[in-house]
Amino acid sequence: MTYEELVKTLAYGEEYNFYYNNEEYWISKNKEGNYLTKVIDGTTQSFANSDELLEKAKIDGKTIKELWHVIKYNF
């Protein structure tokens, strides 16, 4: 999957689990918003929509796009 495909599928409501530095993360959605959750401790970042999540969600101070070269094989 390309980053552009991720953007499109998240906009349609797809949810994904992925790993970064041996830690599991979950991108999820409900009628109230979109979320990035660190599974091990439940730390959750909340956003109004998938575009905002991709723009503002941070893992180790980096966006998903900045980490894509490392995490893309999870999708």
DRENTORMI-693555 format. One record per residue: residue in one letter; x, y, z negated of N, C-alpha, C, CB in turn. Coordinates in pm, whole numbers, plus 50000, padded with zeros to 5 digits. Glycine has a CB too. Layout:
# residues N
AXYZXYZXYZXYZ;...
This chain:
# residues 75
M500844988350000500005000050000500895012450000499044999949878;T500505022350076501215035050077500625044249970501155041850216;Y501345054849939500825064549843499525070649895501875075549815;E499475073350024498275079250085497075069850071498535082350234;E497305056750084496235047050064495775046849919496685033050108;L496715048249826496355049149685495445061049661497615050149597;V495805072449716494995084549700493565082149747495625096449778;K493415076149864492085073549921491285063549837492225068250064;T491935052749796491185042449722490805047149582492005029749713;L491645055249520491265060849390490065070249405492455068449327;A490025077849512488885086849537487595078949554489145095449661;Y487685066649604486515058049620486145050649493486755048049730;G486975051849389486635045649261487395033049226485225042649260;E488385029349305489185017449272489955019849143490165014049388;E490225008949072491015009348950492205000048967490155005348826;Y493315003548903494544995848919495294994448788495435002349023;N495914982848771496914980748667498264980348735496644967648584;F499274985948671500634985248724501634985648610500894996748824;Y502864982348641503934981948541505014992048576504534967848530;Y505514998648472506635007748484507505005748361506175022648499;N508765003048380509685000248268509144989348176509945012948187;N508624978848236508084967248164506904970648074509164961048083;E506234981648099505024985348025503854986248122505214998747948;E502714981048079501524980948165500744993948151500624968948130;Y500294998948264499445010848271498185007348348500185022748338;W497125014748321495835012348386495265025548433494855005348289;I494965026348561494235037848617492795033548628494825042348758;S491915040948559490505037048556489605049248579490155030448422;K488325046248596487335056648625485995052948565487195058748777;N485285063048517483885061548484483165074248526483685058548331;K481885075448494481125087048542481605100248482479655085248512;E482405099448376482885111648309484275116048356482915109448161;G484995107448426486315111648472487215100148510486975119648368;N488495103448527489535093848562490575093648451490185097348699;Y491215082148433492095080248318493355072648355491355072848207;L494445076248289495675068548293495945064048151496885076848352;T495975050848131496125045247997497375036547991494885036947958;K498155038547887499275029747856498685018447772500455037447779;V498655006547828497884995547771498354991547631497954983647862;I499654991147608500154985847480499654993447358501664986047481;D499485006547372499045014347255497755022247278500125023947215;G497185021147399495925027747428496015042647451494985025147319;T497235048147459497385062447486496765065447622498895066647483;T495835074847624495075077747745495145092547780493635073447729;Q495385095047908495315108547963494025109348043496585111948052;S493245119948023491925121348086491945132648189490835124047980;F491215130348299491175140048408489775140548469492215136648516;A489445151648531488115153548590487895144648712487925168048628;N488965141948788488845134048910490195127848945488315142649028;S490205119749050491435112749087492515122249137491135102249193;D492125132849205493125142449252493865148849135492465153449338;E493105152649032493725158648914494635148548843492645163748817;L494185135948836495005125548775496335124348848494275112048775;L496295123648979497535122149056498425134349046497205119349201;E497835145949028498615158349018499215160348879497735170149053;K498455156348773498845160148637499235148748544497755167548576;A498845136548574499185125248485500705123648482498495112048533;K501235121148363502685119848348503065106948277503245131848272;I504085100548329504745089148265506215092848257504505075348346;D506735093448138508115097848117508385111148187509095087148169;G507395120148183507555133448240507445134248391508835138848200;K507055123248456506965122948603505565119148647507985113148661;T505175124248763503875120748820503945107048886503415131548922;I502785101648915502725088748986503415089849121501255084149003;K503255100949189503925102749318505445102549302503485115849384;E505955108849197507395108949172507925095049138507725118749060;L507065086549081507455072949044507095062649151506795069148914;W506445066849258505905057649357506955047949410505305065249471;H508165052549436509215043749491509545032149396510495051849520;V509235033849269509495023449170508265014549149509925029749037;I507085020449148505855013049110505055007949229504975021749027;K505365011949352504525008649465504354993649489505075014749588;Y505274985749443505194971249464504164964649373506564964949442;N503614972249278502564967249189501184967849256502544975249059;F501064975149365499754977649424499514969049546499604992249460;
